[in-house]
Amino acid sequence: MAEAEAVDVDLEIIVQGAHGRSKPELRLWLRMLSTTKLISQEIRRRLRAEFGATLPQFDLMAQLYREKDGLRLGELSKRTMVTNGNVTGLVERLEADGYVQRVTPQGDRRVTVAKLTEAGVTLFAAMAVAHEGWLQDMMADIDPHAVAALWAEIGTVKTSASNHLSGAAFE
């Protein structure tokens, strides 16, 4: 683990060091990317340490938590942006742990729906509370007004990027 952490460096520092002062759009993108990576790595670490779970498991369970009747595996794949094969693996693992069950509605074996079990609902509820607390902790040094302003400004960045996509639109 220490070896992986040693290799992990801030993307902003690499680019600024290699190219001097970068263009503002590049600097903004790298700051957003490195911030997302930093927070994601910490969330992954805390999920593993406190719940023995991975971020993809958390994301999958979050989708199922929102849909009490469950979701088809293809829909789960779309919502989590994970391949069908990987969704199947995640569901199988969570099913083996007793957190997810697979059902075939009306006996149609062509359709598989994943649902959280009672144990899955309980676990996810605890993880969601912890996740919210971790984010609050990591952003504790930011004034709440600044959080709101940043949320709006990043929304403008997202809209601009969406307006200039080539190919399929962001869903």
CYANA upper distance limits for C-alpha pairs under 8 A (distance plus 0.5 A):
  1 MET  CA      5 GLU  CA      6.82
  2 ALA  CA      6 ALA  CA      6.60
  3 GLU  CA      7 VAL  CA      6.98
  4 ALA  CA      8 ASP  CA      6.83
  5 GLU  CA      9 VAL  CA      8.45
  9 VAL  CA     13 ILE  CA      8.34
  9 VAL  CA     14 ILE  CA      8.26
 10 ASP  CA     14 ILE  CA      7.24
 10 ASP  CA     34 SER  CA      6.66
 11 LEU  CA     15 VAL  CA      6.87
 11 LEU  CA     30 LEU  CA      6.80
 11 LEU  CA     31 ARG  CA      8.30
 11 LEU  CA     33 LEU  CA      8.44
 11 LEU  CA     34 SER  CA      6.41
 12 GLU  CA     16 GLN  CA      6.55
 12 GLU  CA     27 ARG  CA      7.45
 12 GLU  CA     30 LEU  CA      6.07
 12 GLU  CA     31 ARG  CA      6.68
 12 GLU  CA     34 SER  CA      7.48
 13 ILE  CA     17 GLY  CA      6.26
 14 ILE  CA     18 ALA  CA      6.51
 15 VAL  CA     19 HIS  CA      6.29
 15 VAL  CA     20 GLY  CA      8.05
 15 VAL  CA     22 SER  CA      7.89
 16 GLN  CA     20 GLY  CA      5.43
 16 GLN  CA     21 ARG  CA      6.21
 16 GLN  CA     22 SER  CA      6.62
 22 SER  CA     26 LEU  CA      6.97
 22 SER  CA     27 ARG  CA      6.59
 23 LYS  CA     27 ARG  CA      6.70
 24 PRO  CA     28 LEU  CA      6.54
 25 GLU  CA     29 TRP  CA      6.67
 26 LEU  CA     30 LEU  CA      6.60
 27 ARG  CA     31 ARG  CA      6.57
 28 LEU  CA     32 MET  CA      6.72
 29 TRP  CA     33 LEU  CA      6.55
 30 LEU  CA     34 SER  CA      6.35
 31 ARG  CA     35 THR  CA      6.46
 32 MET  CA     36 THR  CA      6.58
 33 LEU  CA     37 LYS  CA      6.60
 34 SER  CA     38 LEU  CA      6.51
 35 THR  CA     39 ILE  CA      6.72
 36 THR  CA     40 SER  CA      6.42
 37 LYS  CA     41 GLN  CA      6.50
 38 LEU  CA     42 GLU  CA      6.99
 39 ILE  CA     43 ILE  CA      6.65
 39 ILE  CA    138 MET  CA      8.32
 40 SER  CA     44 ARG  CA      6.52
 41 GLN  CA     45 ARG  CA      6.68
 42 GLU  CA     46 ARG  CA      6.64
 43 ILE  CA     47 LEU  CA      6.51
 43 ILE  CA     55 LEU  CA      8.02
 43 ILE  CA    131 HIS  CA      7.84
 43 ILE  CA    134 TRP  CA      7.92
 44 ARG  CA     48 ARG  CA      6.68
 44 ARG  CA     54 THR  CA      6.76
 44 ARG  CA     55 LEU  CA      6.06
 45 ARG  CA     49 ALA  CA      6.60
 46 ARG  CA     50 GLU  CA      6.29
 46 ARG  CA     51 PHE  CA      8.32
 47 LEU  CA     51 PHE  CA      5.85
 47 LEU  CA     52 GLY  CA      6.83
 47 LEU  CA     53 ALA  CA      5.90
 47 LEU  CA     54 THR  CA      6.75
 47 LEU  CA     55 LEU  CA      7.51
 47 LEU  CA    127 MET  CA      8.15
 48 ARG  CA     52 GLY  CA      4.75
 48 ARG  CA     53 ALA  CA      5.36
 48 ARG  CA     54 THR  CA      6.48
 51 PHE  CA    127 MET  CA      7.92
 53 ALA  CA     57 GLN  CA      6.84
 53 ALA  CA     58 PHE  CA      7.42
 54 THR  CA     58 PHE  CA      6.80
 55 LEU  CA     59 ASP  CA      6.60
 56 PRO  CA     60 LEU  CA      6.59
 56 PRO  CA     80 THR  CA      8.45
 56 PRO  CA     90 LEU  CA      8.21
 57 GLN  CA     61 MET  CA      6.57
 57 GLN  CA     90 LEU  CA      6.92
 57 GLN  CA     94 LEU  CA      8.14
 58 PHE  CA     62 ALA  CA      6.56
 58 PHE  CA    124 PHE  CA      7.86
 58 PHE  CA    127 MET  CA      8.26
 59 ASP  CA     63 GLN  CA      6.99
 59 ASP  CA     80 THR  CA      7.14
 60 LEU  CA     64 LEU  CA      6.97
 60 LEU  CA     76 LEU  CA      7.54
 60 LEU  CA     80 THR  CA      7.03
 60 LEU  CA     90 LEU  CA      8.42
 61 MET  CA     65 TYR  CA      6.43
 61 MET  CA    116 LEU  CA      7.71
 61 MET  CA    120 GLY  CA      8.15
 61 MET  CA    124 PHE  CA      7.04
 62 ALA  CA     66 ARG  CA      6.94
 62 ALA  CA    124 PHE  CA      7.62
 63 GLN  CA     67 GLU  CA      7.11
 63 GLN  CA     76 LEU  CA      7.74
 63 GLN  CA     79 ARG  CA      7.99
 63 GLN  CA     80 THR  CA      8.34
 64 LEU  CA     68 LYS  CA      7.22
 64 LEU  CA     70 GLY  CA      6.20
 64 LEU  CA     71 LEU  CA      7.16
 64 LEU  CA    114 ALA  CA      7.99
 64 LEU  CA    115 LYS  CA      6.54
 64 LEU  CA    116 LEU  CA      6.67
 65 TYR  CA    116 LEU  CA      7.32
 65 TYR  CA    121 VAL  CA      7.12
 65 TYR  CA    124 PHE  CA      7.96
 67 GLU  CA     71 LEU  CA      7.36
 68 LYS  CA    115 LYS  CA      7.62
 68 LYS  CA    116 LEU  CA      8.26
 69 ASP  CA    115 LYS  CA      7.11
 70 GLY  CA    113 VAL  CA      6.40
 70 GLY  CA    114 ALA  CA      5.75
 70 GLY  CA    115 LYS  CA      4.74
 70 GLY  CA    116 LEU  CA      7.73
 71 LEU  CA     75 GLU  CA      6.76
 71 LEU  CA     76 LEU  CA      6.77
 71 LEU  CA    113 VAL  CA      5.62
 71 LEU  CA    114 ALA  CA      6.00
 71 LEU  CA    115 LYS  CA      7.29
 72 ARG  CA     76 LEU  CA      6.82
 72 ARG  CA    111 VAL  CA      7.52
 72 ARG  CA    112 THR  CA      6.17
 72 ARG  CA    113 VAL  CA      4.75
 72 ARG  CA    114 ALA  CA      6.74
 73 LEU  CA     77 SER  CA      6.67
 73 LEU  CA     84 ASN  CA      7.60
 73 LEU  CA     87 VAL  CA      7.37
 73 LEU  CA     88 THR  CA      7.64
 73 LEU  CA    112 THR  CA      6.94
 73 LEU  CA    113 VAL  CA      6.67
 73 LEU  CA    114 ALA  CA      7.16
 74 GLY  CA     78 LYS  CA      6.84
 74 GLY  CA     84 ASN  CA      6.83
 75 GLU  CA     79 ARG  CA      6.61
 76 LEU  CA     80 THR  CA      6.47
 76 LEU  CA     87 VAL  CA      7.61
 77 SER  CA     81 MET  CA      6.13
 77 SER  CA     82 VAL  CA      5.51
 77 SER  CA     83 THR  CA      6.21
 77 SER  CA     84 ASN  CA      5.98
 77 SER  CA     87 VAL  CA      6.40
 78 LYS  CA     82 VAL  CA      7.40
 78 LYS  CA     83 THR  CA      8.48
 82 VAL  CA     86 ASN  CA      6.74
 82 VAL  CA     87 VAL  CA      6.73
 83 THR  CA     87 VAL  CA      6.68
 84 ASN  CA     88 THR  CA      6.68
 85 GLY  CA     89 GLY  CA      6.87
 86 ASN  CA     90 LEU  CA      6.65
 87 VAL  CA     91 VAL  CA      6.54
 88 THR  CA     92 GLU  CA      6.56
 89 GLY  CA     93 ARG  CA      6.70
 90 LEU  CA     94 LEU  CA      6.67
 91 VAL  CA     95 GLU  CA      6.34
 91 VAL  CA    100 VAL  CA      7.21
 91 VAL  CA    114 ALA  CA      7.85
 92 GLU  CA     96 ALA  CA      6.58
 93 ARG  CA     97 ASP  CA      6.82
 94 LEU  CA     98 GLY  CA      6.77
 94 LEU  CA     99 TYR  CA      5.76
 94 LEU  CA    100 VAL  CA      5.92
 95 GLU  CA     99 TYR  CA      6.10
 95 GLU  CA    100 VAL  CA      4.97
 95 GLU  CA    101 GLN  CA      6.00
 95 GLU  CA    102 ARG  CA      8.13
 98 GLY  CA    117 THR  CA      7.53
 98 GLY  CA    119 ALA  CA      7.34
 98 GLY  CA    120 GLY  CA      7.66
 99 TYR  CA    116 LEU  CA      6.30
 99 TYR  CA    117 THR  CA      5.74
 99 TYR  CA    118 GLU  CA      7.89
 99 TYR  CA    119 ALA  CA      6.00
 99 TYR  CA    120 GLY  CA      4.38
 99 TYR  CA    121 VAL  CA      8.08
 99 TYR  CA    123 LEU  CA      8.37
100 VAL  CA    114 ALA  CA      7.02
100 VAL  CA    115 LYS  CA      6.03
100 VAL  CA    116 LEU  CA      4.91
100 VAL  CA    117 THR  CA      5.75
100 VAL  CA    120 GLY  CA      6.73
101 GLN  CA    114 ALA  CA      6.21
101 GLN  CA    115 LYS  CA      5.92
101 GLN  CA    116 LEU  CA      6.77
101 GLN  CA    117 THR  CA      6.77
102 ARG  CA    112 THR  CA      6.85
102 ARG  CA    113 VAL  CA      6.03
102 ARG  CA    114 ALA  CA      5.02
102 ARG  CA    115 LYS  CA      6.90
103 VAL  CA    112 THR  CA      6.30
103 VAL  CA    113 VAL  CA      5.78
103 VAL  CA    114 ALA  CA      6.93
103 VAL  CA    115 LYS  CA      8.27
104 THR  CA    108 ASP  CA      6.20
104 THR  CA    109 ARG  CA      6.33
104 THR  CA    110 ARG  CA      8.33
104 THR  CA    111 VAL  CA      6.28
104 THR  CA    112 THR  CA      5.52
104 THR  CA    113 VAL  CA      6.68
105 PRO  CA    111 VAL  CA      7.56
105 PRO  CA    112 THR  CA      7.91
105 PRO  CA    113 VAL  CA      7.80
116 LEU  CA    120 GLY  CA      5.55
116 LEU  CA    121 VAL  CA      6.43
117 THR  CA    121 VAL  CA      6.72
118 GLU  CA    122 THR  CA      6.73
119 ALA  CA    123 LEU  CA      6.59
120 GLY  CA    124 PHE  CA      6.43
121 VAL  CA    125 ALA  CA      6.52
122 THR  CA    126 ALA  CA      6.94
123 LEU  CA    127 MET  CA      6.71
124 PHE  CA    128 ALA  CA      6.44
125 ALA  CA    129 VAL  CA      6.85
126 ALA  CA    130 ALA  CA      6.78
127 MET  CA    131 HIS  CA      6.41
128 ALA  CA    132 GLU  CA      6.64
129 VAL  CA    133 GLY  CA      6.81
130 ALA  CA    134 TRP  CA      6.61
131 HIS  CA    135 LEU  CA      6.80
132 GLU  CA    136 GLN  CA      6.73
133 GLY  CA    137 ASP  CA      6.53
134 TRP  CA    138 MET  CA      6.63
135 LEU  CA    139 MET  CA      6.62
136 GLN  CA    140 ALA  CA      6.19
142 ILE  CA    146 ALA  CA      6.97
142 ILE  CA    147 VAL  CA      7.12
143 ASP  CA    147 VAL  CA      6.95
144 PRO  CA    148 ALA  CA      6.89
145 HIS  CA    149 ALA  CA      6.67
146 ALA  CA    150 LEU  CA      6.42
147 VAL  CA    151 TRP  CA      6.57
148 ALA  CA    152 ALA  CA      6.87
149 ALA  CA    153 GLU  CA      6.65
150 LEU  CA    154 ILE  CA      6.41
151 TRP  CA    155 GLY  CA      6.66
152 ALA  CA    156 THR  CA      7.03
153 GLU  CA    157 VAL  CA      7.05
154 ILE  CA    158 LYS  CA      6.64
155 GLY  CA    159 THR  CA      6.63
156 THR  CA    160 SER  CA      6.64
157 VAL  CA    161 ALA  CA      6.66
158 LYS  CA    162 SER  CA      6.57
159 THR  CA    163 ASN  CA      6.62
160 SER  CA    164 HIS  CA      7.08
161 ALA  CA    165 LEU  CA      6.92
162 SER  CA    169 ALA  CA      7.43
162 SER  CA    170 PHE  CA      7.13
165 LEU  CA    169 ALA  CA      7.06
